[in-house]
Amino acid sequence: MQKKRAAIMGATGVAGQQFIEALLGHPWFEITGLYASQRSAGKPYGEAAVWHSPTPLPNDIADTTVKLIEDGLNDLDGIDVVFSALPSEVAEEIEGKYAQHKPVISTASAYRYFDDTPILVPEVNADHAPLIEKQRKERGWKGFVVPGPNCTTMGLIISLKPLYEQFGVKSVFMTSMQALSGAGYPGVPSLDIVDNVIPFISKEEGKVVKETVKSLGVLEKGSIVPAPFPVSCTCTRVATIDGHFLSIFVQTEKPCTPEDYVAAVKSYNAKCAARFGELPSAPKSTIVVKTEDNRPQPRLDRELGGGMSTVIGRIRQDEVHGAHGLKYCALSHNTKRGAAKGELMAAEYLMKQGYIE
Ligand SMILES: NC(=O)c1ccc[n+]([C@@H]2O[C@H](COP(=O)([O-])OP(=O)(O)OC[C@H]3O[C@@H](n4cnc5c(N)ncnc54)[C@H](OP(=O)(O)O)[C@@H]3O)[C@@H](O)[C@H]2O)c1
């Protein structure tokens, strides 16, 4: 198979670096261009970026000259797909310009809330992909923009999916403990976060609320009808490096015990493996259930499934709603599953479906 040529926008940032790492040696895609701001343009990547991953930066990437994001519009003949890890303020205009010609797969929030745009996570809502046709038609684009959810929403919707499908959901309460890499680089000043918890992340809670019900909604007559349950959350920043940790309380429609939830996860994992197992970035288990009292933990569990598994544990009946309530903890790698590698898996799915040619 001829590999698809991938351009990375925002390649020097935290999520951009994860795109590079996820694409190294990828069987379907190859990196053909690295793009960022005026600050980095013209410099070798190894000089422009502060590389954070323990995976060594390959020499050919380190030596590649970073280009200005707008300059990629002159390189379109050599690009099959654009991976965007740009700040949202910049993303709306530039992603739209690329989407006139090419598929754009994005970690940014700029397009997430448009009615013609799916927030695509294959294991949650692969059936939302046909909305791309509406987006193309209404905007007159040859390409499209498909974003993934916010990194905090990712672990929530994946862990809710088997519950929602099998037992129905009446309400969700969630408190997040979010890792530092979620704030990009250089991110939160060390004097603010070491020895501390910051109980506010700008715009995060609104994103989680909107994206959860949209992602778990149903595509009907060309529009997504959001899932009909309320979501309430508090998002906090803590001093972990990677891996967003969530404490979740769910009120279910039908009675559901912890054992029922674990059984539902098992059959959900089997369905995901059958449907998406051939995608190179898909984890063996979409959800990993930890039974030890002190798991999941960010440091120990975030890399499970290559950083793509959502790890849940401490599943208990909730005293408030009794048989109709569950509480559990979930962990999701924010820069892998919740950003670049998760988006790469969405691109793999879209390629299989013929949306990326
Ligand atoms: N970090 C996460 O865990 C995570 C998870 C999910 C989604 N996201 C989303 O992914 C996007 C990137 O986040 P990040 O954490 O990687 O941020 P980041 O570390 O601050 O990186 C931002 C990137 O965008 C480039 N950039 C910034 N301003 C630009 C401009 N005016 N023109 C062109 N390029 C510009 C930067 O280039 P220079 O280096 O040249 O300045 C850098 O490559 C955001 O939309 C974020 O919300 C992040």
The ligand as an SDF file (V2000), in Angstrom:
LIG
                    3D

 48 52  0  0  0  0  0  0  0  0999 V2000
   -1.8250   18.7430   25.4500 N   0  0  0  0  0  0  0  0  0  0  0  0
   -2.8530   17.9230   25.4710 C   0  0  0  0  0  0  0  0  0  0  0  0
   -2.9340   16.9940   26.2930 O   0  0  0  0  0  0  0  0  0  0  0  0
   -3.9860   18.1020   24.4980 C   0  0  0  0  0  0  0  0  0  0  0  0
   -4.9930   17.1410   24.4740 C   0  0  0  0  0  0  0  0  0  0  0  0
   -6.0850   17.2860   23.6030 C   0  0  0  0  0  0  0  0  0  0  0  0
   -6.1450   18.3750   22.7980 C   0  0  0  0  0  0  0  0  0  0  0  0
   -5.1500   19.3190   22.8320 N   0  0  0  0  0  0  0  0  0  0  0  0
   -5.2620   20.4570   21.9150 C   0  0  0  0  0  0  0  0  0  0  0  0
   -4.1910   20.3680   20.9810 O   0  0  0  0  0  0  0  0  0  0  0  0
   -3.7910   21.6690   20.5830 C   0  0  0  0  0  0  0  0  0  0  0  0
   -2.3030   21.8220   20.8750 C   0  0  0  0  0  0  0  0  0  0  0  0
   -2.0930   21.7000   22.2600 O   0  0  0  0  0  0  0  0  0  0  0  0
   -0.6290   21.5460   22.8860 P   0  0  0  0  0  0  0  0  0  0  0  0
   -0.8650   21.1250   24.2690 O   0  0  0  0  0  0  0  0  0  0  0  0
    0.2090   20.7130   21.9970 O   0  0  0  0  0  0  0  0  0  0  0  0
   -0.1190   23.0780   22.8440 O   0  0  0  0  0  0  0  0  0  0  0  0
    1.3770   23.6390   22.7700 P   0  0  0  0  0  0  0  0  0  0  0  0
    2.3220   22.7170   23.4290 O   0  0  0  0  0  0  0  0  0  0  0  0
    1.2780   25.0370   23.2620 O   0  0  0  0  0  0  0  0  0  0  0  0
    1.7080   23.6600   21.1920 O   0  0  0  0  0  0  0  0  0  0  0  0
    1.0960   24.5720   20.3150 C   0  0  0  0  0  0  0  0  0  0  0  0
    1.6150   24.3670   18.9000 C   0  0  0  0  0  0  0  0  0  0  0  0
    0.9420   25.2690   18.0330 O   0  0  0  0  0  0  0  0  0  0  0  0
    1.8910   26.1710   17.4480 C   0  0  0  0  0  0  0  0  0  0  0  0
    1.3480   27.5330   17.4380 N   0  0  0  0  0  0  0  0  0  0  0  0
    0.9910   28.2970   18.4980 C   0  0  0  0  0  0  0  0  0  0  0  0
    0.5340   29.4960   18.0830 N   0  0  0  0  0  0  0  0  0  0  0  0
    0.6240   29.4850   16.7260 C   0  0  0  0  0  0  0  0  0  0  0  0
    0.3280   30.4310   15.7100 C   0  0  0  0  0  0  0  0  0  0  0  0
   -0.1510   31.6420   16.0050 N   0  0  0  0  0  0  0  0  0  0  0  0
    0.5360   30.0860   14.4370 N   0  0  0  0  0  0  0  0  0  0  0  0
    1.0260   28.8720   14.1210 C   0  0  0  0  0  0  0  0  0  0  0  0
    1.3430   27.9220   15.0310 N   0  0  0  0  0  0  0  0  0  0  0  0
    1.1310   28.2430   16.3180 C   0  0  0  0  0  0  0  0  0  0  0  0
    3.1220   26.1070   18.3150 C   0  0  0  0  0  0  0  0  0  0  0  0
    4.2410   26.4400   17.5170 O   0  0  0  0  0  0  0  0  0  0  0  0
    5.5700   27.1310   18.1130 P   0  0  0  0  0  0  0  0  0  0  0  0
    6.2650   26.0740   18.9100 O   0  0  0  0  0  0  0  0  0  0  0  0
    6.2910   27.5380   16.8810 O   0  0  0  0  0  0  0  0  0  0  0  0
    5.1030   28.2870   18.9530 O   0  0  0  0  0  0  0  0  0  0  0  0
    3.1050   24.6340   18.7320 C   0  0  0  0  0  0  0  0  0  0  0  0
    3.6130   23.8480   17.6870 O   0  0  0  0  0  0  0  0  0  0  0  0
   -4.6780   22.6420   21.3750 C   0  0  0  0  0  0  0  0  0  0  0  0
   -5.7830   23.0070   20.5870 O   0  0  0  0  0  0  0  0  0  0  0  0
   -5.1190   21.8140   22.5600 C   0  0  0  0  0  0  0  0  0  0  0  0
   -6.3180   22.2580   23.1140 O   0  0  0  0  0  0  0  0  0  0  0  0
   -4.0730   19.1960   23.6390 C   0  0  0  0  0  0  0  0  0  0  0  0
  1  2  1  0
  2  3  2  0
  2  4  1  0
  4  5  1  0
  4 48  2  0
  5  6  2  0
  6  7  1  0
  7  8  2  0
  8  9  1  0
  8 48  1  0
  9 10  1  0
  9 46  1  0
 10 11  1  0
 11 12  1  0
 11 44  1  0
 12 13  1  0
 13 14  1  0
 14 15  2  0
 14 16  1  0
 14 17  1  0
 17 18  1  0
 18 19  2  0
 18 20  1  0
 18 21  1  0
 21 22  1  0
 22 23  1  0
 23 24  1  0
 23 42  1  0
 24 25  1  0
 25 26  1  0
 25 36  1  0
 26 27  1  0
 26 35  1  0
 27 28  2  0
 28 29  1  0
 29 30  1  0
 29 35  2  0
 30 31  1  0
 30 32  2  0
 32 33  1  0
 33 34  2  0
 34 35  1  0
 36 37  1  0
 36 42  1  0
 37 38  1  0
 38 39  2  0
 38 40  1  0
 38 41  1  0
 42 43  1  0
 44 45  1  0
 44 46  1  0
 46 47  1  0
M  CHG  2   8   1  16  -1
M  END
$$$$
